Amino acid sequence: MAQLEVIVDVGDTPEPQHDAFAIVGIIFGTVGVMGIVLCCCSPILTMLTSGFCGLVATGCGVIANKQKSDSDHPESRTLANTAVALGIINLLIALLSVATMFLGMLYYLFLILQ
């Protein structure tokens, strides 16, 4: 019987990349964006969820970018940049929610003073 010999060269395999901060940032960014759908009737809840998740996602993305600044792997930077982008989107949504609440209060005061 013939024997099959398998040769595996493990010398060129890249080290595993630990993108924990980038992944946490993407998770919080996604949860914050999904919070818009869940909290669409309450601008206060939208502001709190989007604001908190936006801060965490942006912070984790920036930390991941600083850790991967000397990395050869562009995928790591892409994950970190995605986390930062989702965090900024969440922060803009939180600011829009605050502006909506403020304009609603002004409109209500305008109706009362008429």
N, C-alpha and C positions, 0 to 999 in steps of 0.2 A: 504494500500500500504506500501511496505517496503521501508525504506529510506537507502540510501547508505552513509556511513560515511567515509570520506577520512582523514587520519591523515598524515600530512607531518612534518617530523622532519628536521628543518632547522639549528639545532645546530651544525651539523658536516660538513656543506658545507664550502669548503675552500674560503678564500678571493680571489677576482679577482686579477689576476696578471697583472700588467701594464708593458708590454714588448715593450714600444714605441721605445726605442733606438735600441733594437735588431731587431725589424721589419723594422725600417728605414735603419739599416745597411744591412739587407737582400735585401731590395728594391734597394738601391744604388749598392750593389754588383751585383745583377742581371742585372740592367741597364748597368753597366760597362761591364759585360761579353757580353751582347747583343750588346753593342757598337762596339765590334770587327766585328760583321757581318755587321753592318751598315757603319762602317768607314774602311773597309778592304783595300780600295784602297789608303788611305791616312794615312801614319804612324804618321803624326803630330796630326790628329784628334783622332786616336786610342790612342796615348800617352796622350793627354789631357783628353779624356773621361775616359779612364781606370785609369789614375793617380788620377784625382779628385774623381771619384767614389770609387776607392780603399782606398784613405785616409779617406773619409767620412765613408765608411763601416767598416774599421778597427777601427776607432775612436769610432764609435757608438757601435761596438761589445765589445770593451774593457770597455767602460763606463757601458754597460749592464752587463758585467761579474762582474764588481766591485759592482754594485747594487745588484746582485743576489748571492753574495758570501755566504751569510748566509741563502739562500732560501732552502726550503725543496723540491722544485719542480725541478726535473731534466730537464723538458721541457724548462724551462726558460733558463737554462744554455746551452741547445742544440741550441736554437735560437741564443743566443749570440755567441757561438762558430762557428756556421754556418756563421754569419755575419763577424767574424774575418777571417775565411777561405776564403770567397769570396773576402774580401778586399785584402788579401795577394795575391790571384790569380790575381786580377786586377793590383796590383802593379808590379807583375812579368811580366805581359803582357806589362805594360807601359815601364818597363826596356828593355824588348825584342824589343819593338818598337824603343826605343832610340838607341839600339845597331844596329838594322837594318838600321836606318838612317845613323849612323856613318860609318858602313861598306859600305853602298852605296856611301857615299861621298868619302871614301878612294878609292874605285874601280873607281869612276869617275875621281879622280885625277890621279890615276895610268894610266888610258887610255889617259888622256890629255898629261901626261909627256912622253909617249912613242914616 
